[in-house]
């Protein structure tokens, strides 16, 4: 992509870019509230400390596959609570976000034929193909939500392992939350998802990618779904994001430079910038307790 083009578009849309950056802070603030809500079962933390934990986790996750380091980065902000329990609780929060990503992604795949004529023609040749696909996707989504809202099932599964039988306090983490509490966690995750997809749509408009909000939303849900299942490291994730977004948004626009530019700027604002902010907090973490 053209760096000069990116800077020119950013300069011409400084106010809108500022809005997108504010939305980044809103995105991670919602994540901080979600983590604070979850972690309160083992330790009460302030919103400020929760925000610090989230940004620290982003920094650590930048060097780990699929951001798994985020779990460890956050729990070092806990002062007294058991850190392994903290990691498992953080996993629950990530599971909620993944569930929402999969649900919206599957719905996006269901709507994708409207944007892919060849795929639509293929489905039309098999009269039962689309109804079967619709049934399977709806069933998967219902199962995903049901399973997440009954997270205590994981305690039963973990009890099959010797380690968790010996350490019951880790096994029981998944029983800390009832269905209504887990539903609240899902709502936090949905809010984050809507902020992110709206950010990307705004950036597409800045870089002159002519696409409606509905089409952009459908394509973004599929993009996020693909990215979530492909093993990557945050600092190299941009190449995967670029390839996937170019393939999908290439269905509705020929503006290759615009698509790649929007994807790159989104990565910088939502991942690189927060990781840099997190370095400020990394040095305040207590890796060892005295």
C-alpha positions as CSV (number, residue, x, y, z in Angstrom):
1,X,0.0,0.0,0.0
2,X,0.9,3.6,-0.4
3,X,2.2,5.3,2.8
4,X,1.8,8.8,1.3
5,X,-1.8,8.0,0.5
6,X,-2.4,6.9,4.1
7,X,-1.0,10.0,5.6
8,X,-2.9,12.2,3.1
9,X,-6.2,10.6,4.0
10,X,-5.4,10.8,7.7
11,X,-4.5,14.5,7.5
12,X,-7.8,15.3,5.6
13,X,-9.8,13.4,8.2
14,X,-8.1,14.2,11.5
15,X,-11.4,14.7,13.4
16,X,-12.8,11.3,12.3
17,X,-9.5,9.6,13.1
18,X,-9.7,11.1,16.6
19,X,-13.1,9.6,16.9
20,X,-11.8,6.2,15.9
21,X,-9.0,6.5,18.5
22,X,-11.6,7.4,21.1
23,X,-13.6,4.3,20.1
24,X,-10.4,2.3,20.7
25,X,-10.3,3.5,24.3
26,X,-14.1,2.8,24.6
27,X,-13.4,-0.7,23.2
28,X,-10.7,-1.5,25.8
29,X,-12.7,0.3,28.6
30,X,-15.6,-2.1,28.0
31,X,-13.1,-5.0,28.2
32,X,-11.7,-3.5,31.5
33,X,-15.3,-3.4,32.9
34,X,-15.9,-6.9,31.8
35,X,-12.7,-8.2,33.4
36,X,-13.3,-6.2,36.6
37,X,-16.8,-7.8,36.8
38,X,-15.4,-11.3,36.3
39,X,-12.4,-10.9,38.6
40,X,-14.5,-9.5,41.5
41,X,-15.2,-13.1,42.5
42,X,-11.7,-13.4,43.8
43,X,-10.5,-9.8,44.3
44,X,-12.1,-6.4,44.2
45,X,-10.2,-4.1,41.8
46,X,-10.7,-0.5,40.8
47,X,-11.6,0.5,37.3
48,X,-8.2,2.2,37.1
49,X,-6.4,-1.0,38.0
50,X,-8.5,-3.0,35.6
51,X,-7.7,-0.7,32.8
52,X,-4.0,-1.0,33.7
53,X,-4.3,-4.8,33.7
54,X,-6.0,-4.8,30.2
55,X,-3.3,-2.6,28.6
56,X,-0.5,-4.6,30.2
57,X,-2.1,-7.8,28.9
58,X,-2.2,-6.3,25.3
59,X,1.6,-5.6,25.5
60,X,2.5,-9.1,26.7
61,X,0.1,-10.7,24.2
62,X,1.9,-9.0,21.3
63,X,4.6,-11.6,21.4
64,X,2.5,-14.7,22.0
65,X,0.5,-16.9,19.5
66,X,-3.2,-15.8,19.4
67,X,-2.5,-13.4,22.3
68,X,-2.5,-16.0,25.0
69,X,0.0,-14.0,26.9
70,X,-2.8,-11.6,27.6
71,X,-3.9,-13.8,30.5
72,X,-0.6,-13.7,32.3
73,X,-0.2,-10.0,31.6
74,X,-3.4,-9.2,33.4
75,X,-3.1,-11.3,36.5
76,X,0.2,-9.7,37.6
77,X,-2.0,-6.7,38.5
78,X,-3.8,-8.8,41.2
79,X,-2.5,-8.0,44.7
80,X,-3.7,-11.0,46.8
81,X,-5.9,-13.3,44.7
82,X,-4.6,-16.6,43.3
83,X,-3.1,-15.9,39.9
84,X,-4.0,-19.3,38.4
85,X,-7.6,-18.6,39.3
86,X,-7.1,-15.2,37.7
87,X,-5.9,-16.7,34.5
88,X,-8.9,-19.1,34.3
89,X,-11.3,-16.3,35.0
90,X,-9.6,-14.2,32.2
91,X,-10.0,-17.2,29.9
92,X,-13.8,-17.1,30.6
93,X,-13.8,-13.5,29.4
94,X,-11.9,-14.4,26.3
95,X,-14.3,-17.3,25.7
96,X,-17.2,-14.9,25.8
97,X,-15.6,-12.7,23.1
98,X,-14.8,-15.8,21.0
99,X,-18.4,-17.0,21.3
100,X,-19.7,-13.7,20.0
101,X,-17.1,-13.7,17.2
102,X,-18.1,-17.2,16.1
103,X,-21.8,-16.4,16.4
104,X,-21.6,-13.3,14.3
105,X,-19.1,-14.9,12.0
106,X,-21.4,-17.8,11.3
107,X,-24.3,-15.5,10.6
108,X,-22.0,-13.5,8.3
109,X,-21.2,-16.7,6.4
110,X,-24.9,-17.4,6.1
111,X,-25.4,-13.9,4.5
112,X,-22.2,-14.0,2.4
113,X,-23.8,-15.7,-0.7
114,X,-25.6,-12.3,-1.3
115,X,-22.2,-10.8,-1.9
116,X,-20.7,-13.8,-3.8
117,X,-22.7,-14.5,-7.0
118,X,-20.7,-17.7,-7.7
119,X,-21.4,-19.0,-4.3
120,X,-25.1,-18.0,-4.6
121,X,-25.4,-19.8,-7.9
122,X,-23.7,-22.9,-6.4
123,X,-26.2,-23.0,-3.6
124,X,-29.2,-22.5,-5.9
125,X,-28.2,-25.7,-7.7
126,X,-28.7,-27.7,-4.5
127,X,-32.2,-26.8,-3.3
128,X,-31.7,-28.1,0.2
129,X,-28.1,-26.7,0.6
130,X,-29.1,-23.3,2.1
131,X,-31.8,-24.6,4.5
132,X,-29.4,-27.2,5.8
133,X,-26.6,-24.6,6.2
134,X,-29.1,-22.3,8.0
135,X,-30.2,-25.1,10.4
136,X,-26.6,-26.1,11.2
137,X,-25.5,-22.5,11.9
138,X,-28.6,-21.8,14.1
139,X,-28.0,-25.0,16.0
140,X,-24.3,-24.3,16.5
141,X,-25.1,-20.8,17.8
142,X,-27.7,-22.1,20.2
143,X,-25.3,-24.7,21.5
144,X,-22.5,-22.2,21.9
145,X,-24.6,-19.8,23.9
146,X,-26.1,-22.6,26.0
147,X,-22.7,-24.1,26.7
148,X,-21.2,-20.7,27.7
149,X,-24.2,-19.8,30.0
150,X,-23.7,-23.2,31.7
151,X,-19.9,-22.8,32.2
152,X,-20.1,-25.1,35.3
153,X,-20.0,-28.0,32.8
154,X,-16.3,-27.2,32.4
155,X,-15.8,-28.0,36.0
156,X,-17.2,-31.5,35.4
157,X,-14.9,-31.9,32.4
158,X,-11.8,-30.6,34.2
159,X,-12.5,-32.9,37.1
160,X,-11.5,-35.7,34.8
161,X,-7.9,-34.5,34.9
162,X,-5.8,-35.5,37.9
163,X,-4.3,-32.0,38.4
164,X,-7.7,-30.3,38.7
165,X,-9.0,-33.1,41.0
166,X,-6.0,-32.3,43.3
167,X,-6.6,-28.6,43.1
168,X,-10.3,-28.1,43.5
169,X,-10.0,-24.4,43.9
170,X,-9.0,-24.1,40.2
171,X,-11.7,-26.5,39.1
172,X,-14.4,-24.6,40.9
173,X,-13.7,-21.3,39.1
174,X,-16.2,-22.2,36.4
175,X,-18.9,-22.5,39.0
176,X,-18.5,-18.9,40.3
177,X,-20.9,-17.5,37.8
178,X,-24.6,-18.1,37.2
179,X,-26.3,-17.8,33.8
180,X,-27.4,-14.2,34.3
181,X,-23.9,-13.1,35.2
182,X,-22.5,-14.9,32.2
183,X,-25.2,-13.3,30.0
184,X,-24.0,-9.9,31.3
185,X,-20.4,-10.8,30.2
186,X,-21.8,-11.7,26.7
187,X,-23.4,-8.2,26.5
188,X,-20.1,-6.6,27.3
189,X,-18.6,-8.7,24.5
190,X,-21.3,-7.7,22.0
191,X,-20.8,-4.0,22.9
192,X,-17.1,-4.4,22.1
193,X,-17.8,-6.2,18.9
194,X,-20.2,-3.4,17.7
195,X,-17.6,-0.7,18.5
196,X,-14.9,-2.6,16.6
197,X,-17.0,-3.2,13.5
198,X,-18.1,0.4,13.4
199,X,-14.5,1.6,13.7
200,X,-13.6,-0.5,10.7
201,X,-16.5,0.8,8.6
202,X,-15.5,4.4,9.4
203,X,-11.9,3.7,8.3
204,X,-13.2,2.1,5.1
205,X,-15.1,5.4,4.4
206,X,-12.0,7.5,5.1
207,X,-10.0,5.4,2.6
208,X,-12.8,5.7,-0.1
209,X,-13.9,2.1,0.0
210,X,-17.5,2.4,-1.2
211,X,-19.5,-0.1,0.8
212,X,-22.7,0.1,2.8
213,X,-22.7,-0.4,6.5
214,X,-24.7,-3.7,6.3
215,X,-22.3,-5.1,3.7
216,X,-19.3,-4.0,5.6
217,X,-20.7,-5.5,8.8
218,X,-21.3,-8.9,7.1
219,X,-17.8,-8.9,5.6
220,X,-16.2,-7.8,8.9
221,X,-17.9,-10.5,10.9
222,X,-16.5,-13.2,8.5
223,X,-13.1,-11.5,8.6
224,X,-13.0,-11.6,12.4
225,X,-14.2,-15.2,12.4
226,X,-11.4,-16.3,10.0
227,X,-8.7,-14.3,12.0
228,X,-9.9,-15.9,15.3
229,X,-9.3,-19.4,14.0
230,X,-6.0,-18.8,12.3
231,X,-2.9,-19.1,14.6
232,X,-1.0,-15.7,14.5
233,X,1.2,-13.5,16.7
234,X,-0.2,-10.0,17.2
235,X,2.9,-8.3,15.7
236,X,2.6,-10.3,12.5
237,X,-1.2,-10.5,12.4
238,X,-1.4,-7.6,10.0
239,X,-0.4,-9.8,7.1
240,X,-3.2,-12.2,7.8
241,X,-5.7,-9.4,8.4
242,X,-4.7,-7.8,5.1
243,X,-5.1,-11.0,3.1
244,X,-8.5,-11.9,4.5
245,X,-9.9,-8.3,4.3
246,X,-8.6,-7.9,0.7
247,X,-10.3,-11.2,-0.3
248,X,-13.6,-10.4,1.4
249,X,-13.9,-6.7,0.7
250,X,-12.7,-7.3,-2.8
251,X,-16.1,-8.8,-3.4
252,X,-17.7,-5.3,-3.2
253,X,-14.9,-2.9,-4.0
254,X,-11.9,-2.7,-6.4
255,X,-10.1,-0.2,-4.2
256,X,-7.3,-2.5,-3.1
257,X,-5.2,0.4,-1.6
258,X,-8.1,1.6,0.4
259,X,-9.0,-1.8,1.8
260,X,-5.4,-2.5,2.9
261,X,-4.9,1.0,4.3
262,X,-8.1,0.7,6.4
263,X,-6.9,-2.7,7.7
264,X,-3.4,-1.4,8.5
265,X,-4.6,1.7,10.3
266,X,-7.2,-0.4,12.2
267,X,-4.4,-2.7,13.4
268,X,-2.2,0.3,14.4
269,X,-5.0,2.0,16.4
270,X,-6.5,-1.1,18.1
271,X,-3.4,-3.2,18.7
272,X,-0.1,-1.4,18.2
273,X,-1.1,1.8,20.0
274,X,-2.6,0.0,23.0
275,X,0.5,-2.2,23.2
276,X,2.7,0.9,23.3
277,X,0.5,2.3,26.1
278,X,0.7,-0.9,27.9
279,X,4.5,-0.6,28.1
280,X,4.0,2.2,30.5
281,X,2.3,-0.1,33.0
282,X,4.5,-3.2,32.4
283,X,7.2,-1.7,34.6
284,X,4.7,-1.3,37.5
285,X,3.8,-5.0,37.6
286,X,4.8,-7.1,40.5
287,X,5.9,-10.4,39.1
288,X,6.8,-11.8,42.5
289,X,5.0,-11.4,45.8
290,X,7.0,-10.9,48.9
